[in-house]
Amino acid sequence: MENALQNTLLRDLAVVMIVAGVVTLVFHQLRQPVVLGYILAGVIIGPHTPPFALIVDEGSIRTLADLGVILLMFTLGLQFNLRTLRRIGSTAVVAASLEIMTMVWLGYQVGRLFGWGKMDALFLGAMLSITSTTIIIKTLGELRLLKEPFAKMITGISLVEDMLGITLTAVLSGIAMTGALEWGAVGKTAGKAVVFLSSVLVVGLLLLPPLFRYIARFKSAETLLVAALGLCFGTSLLAVHLGFSVALGAFVIGVILGETREAGRLNLLMEPLRDMFIAVFFVSVGLLINPRVLLDYWAPTLVIAAVVVAGKMTAFSFGTFIAGNDLRTALRVGTCLIPIGELSLIIAALGLSLGVISEFLYPVAVSVAAVTTLLTPYLIRHADPMIHWLDRTLPRWLLNSLALYSQWLARLLEGRSSLVASTGVALFITALSELVAHLSA
């Protein structure tokens, strides 16, 4: 029995990597984003594409895909530092909070416009409010934009959004089960987040730099890599046990190790391992896509995808700008943070498991995730042309006024980002809880 399972996993992994390799080679030749090639490979070998499914054990492939998310966020954390996180803290909280509340409201209105029930519409809004960090970071890396200053801001916003999304999930669970807002569950979730982040940062910064200086004395790449991966997976597991995403745990421990002298060497060691499992992740996204559902629900899918693009672009750009960034940076951030992803599908699965949403909503969410993922590389590529067009079109007095505002606010907030961020989180939790409770009433 065990041998059969091993053969099944080996066969599935071989199919994934062979088809992904062929398709991405074609996409390289066509000069198209490789991410799209991975997703197309998943559609080709998936259970919904005739004549038969080439993948036997989808669960194992999704487990390997989770490894891709962990390794990507860990290596991303290695490239960050705590000074960067402090600098973008206020922007991340303001932009993420504004976007989530905007998209929850927009999604609810669109769902009601289609004649769907209140809980369907509410869960739709929640699904649309969460952006996929994995898809965005991979796309930016492929376009060689990860080292740009705005890319670090995008990562910070995405991670804050993930944490706030967990709070939103707690709010939805309480309303779905009791019909009322459970402030106790909201407070418990927020408290766990503070304790988790504070504990990992304090303990990690005290213990890990001297530990890795000691490990580096052995001059063994294998020992260094295994020790780092052990910490990475262990922290991710702790995050999951506390109800957070694996991405959050992996990123936090990556940031801590990024403060050590061995950060650059670790990043080089991680790169090939990360790229392999990230390929599996995007193929697993393609496995979820059912072309028949895209045909059956093409009208709602296209409308919802259009709302996601317009709503997220506007909310993120406005939130980034009012937090004290220039117009160019704000528009680049807004253009990148479009696709919905894994946490959105978790929210949809939560609604199904609680029996409060219709069965069609999950495949619709998957379809919207696919469409927004396909659009993301092209939106990012056309961000600069759009910015240049606005620069030529908008009145000069307006552009000068906007620039003066961003400079004034940046000076005002200098050195106060931590206070602004913590205050913003508290206000967000209160405001979002009241909004969700009002919509569900």
N, C-alpha and C positions, 0 to 999 in steps of 0.2 A: 504493500500500500504506500509506504513512504517513498519507495523507489519510483512508483508511478507519479506521485506528486512532484518529485524532483524533475522527472522527465517532462511533465506538463509545464512546469515553470520554465525549464530550459528551452522547451519548444516555443512557448509564448514569447520569451525574451528574445530568442533568435528571430522570430517573425517580426517583432517590433523593430529591432535594430536594422534588419535587412531592408524592410519596406521604408523605414524612416531614412535610411542612407540613400536609397534610390531616389525617393521623392525629393529630398533636400538637395541632392546633386542636380536634379532638373531645375529646382528653384534657384540655385546658384547660377546656373547657366542663363536663366531668364531674368536674373538680377532682381528677384523678388525676395521678401523677408523669409528667412528660413523657418521662423515660427509657424508661418502659414503652411509650410511643407510638412512639418511635424503633425499639425492638426489634420491635414488632408490624409496623411498616412494612417492616423487613427480612424478616420471615417472609412477608409478603404478596407481595413482589416477588422472593423468593428462588427458587432452582432446585428446591426440594422442594414448592412449592405449585402445584397445578394451576390452570388448564389448561396454562400454559407459563411459563417463566422470563422475567421482564422485564429481567433483568440479563444482559448478554452477557459482559463481562469482569470477573469477580469479583476477579481479581488487582489490577487498577488501583484498584478501590474499596477493597481492603484496604490498598493503599499510601497512599491518601488518609486512611484511618482511622488509620494510623500517625502521620500528620501531626497528627491530632487529639490523640493521646496526647502527642506531643512538646510541642505548644502548651499543652495543659492543665497539664502538669507544669512547664513553663517559667514560666507565669504564677503557678502556685502557689509556686514558688521565689521569685519577686519579692516575694511577700507575707510570706515568712519572713525571719528574720535569724539570724545565727550564735549569738547569745545564746539564742534560743529552742531551737535545735538542741542546744546544750550542756545546757540545762536538762532537756530530755526524753530525752537520750541514754541514761541508765541505764534508764528506763522502757521505751524502745523496744526495747533489746536484751533485757531480761528477758522482756517480754511476747511479743515475736516468737519468741524461742528456745523458750519454754515451749509456745507454740501450735504451732509446726512439729513439735516432737517428739511432742506429744500427738496431732496429726492424722495424722502418719505411722503411729503405732501404731494408732490407731482405724481408719484406712482399711485397714491391713493386716488387722486382725481382721475387719472387715466383708467384705472380699474373700474371706478364707478361709471365712467363714461361708456365703457364696454358693457355695462349692466351686470357686472360681477358683484358678489356679496361683499359686505363690509370687511370681513376677515380676509377674503381673497385680495381685496384692494389694499388692505393694510400690510399684508405680508409681501405683496408685490412692491410696495413702496420701500419696505425694508430691504428686499433683495436688490433693488436698483441702487440703493444708497451706498453699497460697499464696493470698493474698487479692488481689482486683483493686483496685489503687489507683485506676484511672481511674473505675470504676463508683462507688466510694465517694465520691470527691471530687465528681463530678458530682451525685450524689444529695444530698450535704450542701449543695452550692451551691444546688441547686434549692429545698431546704427552708430556705434562708437561715441555715445553721448554721456556715458556714465560718469565721466570725470568733470563734466560741466557743473558749475555751481547750482544751476536750477535742478539738476538731477538729484543732488543730495537733499534738496528741499522736497522733491517729489517722494523720495524714500521716507523722509520723516513724516510727511503728511499721510502716506499710506499706512505706516505703522500706528500712528495715532488713531487713524480711522479704524484699523483692526481692533484696537483696544476699546474704542467707543462702540464698535459694532457688537462686541461681546456684551456690553451693557445693554444695547438695544435688544439683543437676543433674550436677555433676562427679563426685560420689560415685556416683550412679546409673549414669553412663556407664562408669565403671571397673568396677563390679560386673557390669554387663550384658555387657561385652566380655571380661572376664577371669575372672569368677566370684569375684573377691576385691576387697577394698578397696584402692584405689590412693592411698596417702597422698601420693605425689608430685604427683598431679593436684589433690588437695585443697589442698596447700600452695601450689602454683602459682597456683590460682584466688584463694586468700586474699591472696597476695602481690600479685597484679595489682590487686586491689581497693584495697589500701592505697596502692600506688604511684599508681594513677589518681586517687583522691580527694585524696591529699596534693599531687600535682603540680598538679592543676587548681585547688585552693583557694589554694595558695601563689602560683602564677603569676598567677591571676586577681585575687587581692586586691592584688597589687603593681602590675599593669598596667592593669586595667580602670577603676578609679575615675578616674585622671587622663585616660585615653583618652576616657571618656564626658563628662568635664567639657569637654574640647576639642571633642567633637562637638556638645555642647549650645550652644556659641557660635554655631553656624550658624543656630540657631532654626528648624530644619527637622525636622518630624515624620517626613517620609519618610526622611531620612538616619538619624535615630535608630532608627527601626523596622527598616530594612534592616540596619544594623550589628548590632543585637541579634539579629535572626533569623539572620544569618550565623554569629554565635557559638553560638547555640542549636543549629542544625543541625550545625555543625562538631563541637561537643562530643558531641552525640548519636551522630554517625558514629564518633567515636573510641571511645565506650563500646561500640558494637556490634562494632567491630574487636577489642576486648579481651575480648569474650564477655559483656558486660553488656547490660542493657536500654536502649533509647532513653530510657525514662522517667528512669533514673538520671542519664544525661548531661544531659538537659534541666533536671532539677531542680537539679543542682549549679550549673550556670552561671546559672540563675535566682536561686539564693541569693546568688551573688557579685554579680550586677547589682542585687540587692535592697539591697546595701550602698552603692549609689551614690545621688546626689541625684536622679537621673532615674527612679528605680524607680516612683514613682506615675504619672508620665506614660507610661512604657512599659506599665504595666498597663492603662491606659485605651486605648492604641493597639492592644493585643493582643486585647482582649475580643471584638470582633465576629468577627475572624479565627478565634479559638479556638472560638467557639460554632458556627460553620459546620462546621468539621472534626470537632468532637466529635459533632455530629449524624450525620455520615457514619460515625464510629466505631461508634456504637450501632446504626445500621442494619446495618453489616457483621456485628455480633454476631448480629442476627436472621437474616442470610443463612445462618449455620451451622446454624440450628435445623431439624431434620427432624421434622415432626409424626409421621411414621410410626414413627421410632425412639422417640419419646416413648410411643407406644402399645405398641410391642413390648417395651420395657424399662421400663414404667411402675413396676413394683414395685421393682426395684433403684434406679431413679432417686429415687423418693420416700423409700426407706429411707436412701440415701446422703445426700440433701438434708437429712433430719432429723438425721442424725449430724453433718453439717457445721454446721447451725445450733446444735445443743446443744453440740457439742465446741468450736467456735470461741468461742461466747459465754462458756462456762465458762473456757476456757484464757486468753482475752484478759482477761477480767474479773479472774481470779485473779492473772495475771501483772502487770497494771497495779496492782492493790491491793498486792501484796507488794513492789512497787518503791517504795512510799511515797506512793501517791495515795489520796484518800478513796474511800469505797464508792460514792458517787454518780458520781464521775468514772469509776471502774473499770467500773461497769455500763453507762454510756453508751458507753464505748469498746468493750466487749464486744458490745453490741447492734449497733453500726455495722459492725464488721469481719467481715462474713459472706460476701459473694459470692466465689466463685472466678472466675478470668478468664483473661487472655491467657497468663500464664506457665504456668498449669496445662495449657493446651492445647499449649504448646510442649513440656512434659514428656511429654504423651501422644504427640505427634508423634515425639519422640525415641525413645520405646519402640517405636513402629511401625517407624521407620527402621532401628533396630538388630535388628528381628525378634524381640524378646523378650517382647512382649505380644500378646494377641489383638486382632483387628480391631474387635471390638464395643466395646472400652474407650474408643476415641476418641469415638464418638457418645454413649456414656453420659456421658463427661466434659462434652461440649457441653450435653447435656440438664440435667445437674446445675448447670452454670454458668447456664443459662437460668432454672431454677427459683429458685436462690439470688439471682439478680439481680432477679427479679420480687418476691421476698419482702423484699428489703432496704429499700425506702422505707417499707413498712408496719411493719417491725421498728423502724426509727429513730423513726418517729412515735409508737410505743407504748412507747418507752424510759422516758419520764418517768412515765407511769401505772404502769409496772411498778416503778419505783423508789419511787414513793409507796406502792404496795401493800406492798412489802418494809419500808418505814419504819414502816408501821402494824402489820405482822404480826410482825416480829422482836422479840425481847425487848429492852427498853431497855438492860439491862446489856451485852448482846452488841454493840449498836450503839455504846455508849460505849467498849467495849474496842477495837473496830475503829478508831474515831476516834483513840484514844490511840496505837495502833500506827502508824497512818499518819503522825501528827504526829511521833512519835519517830523513825521511819525517815527522814522528810523532813529533819529536823535533822541526823541522822547522815550523810546522803549529801550535804549541802550543800557544794558546791565540789569534790566528788569524782566527779562523774558521768562525766567522761572516763575516769578510771581504772577505774570500775565497768564502763563500756561496753566498753573494750578487753579487760578480763579476761573479761567475759561472752561476747564473740565467740569468744575462744580456747576457753573451756570448751564453748561451743555446738558448735563445729566438731568437737571431740573426741567429745562425747557423742552428737551426731547420727550421726557416722560409725560409732561403735560400735553404735548402735541399728540403723541400716540394715544393717550387716554381719551383726548377729545375726538380723534378720528374714529376710535372704536366705539364711542358712546352711541 
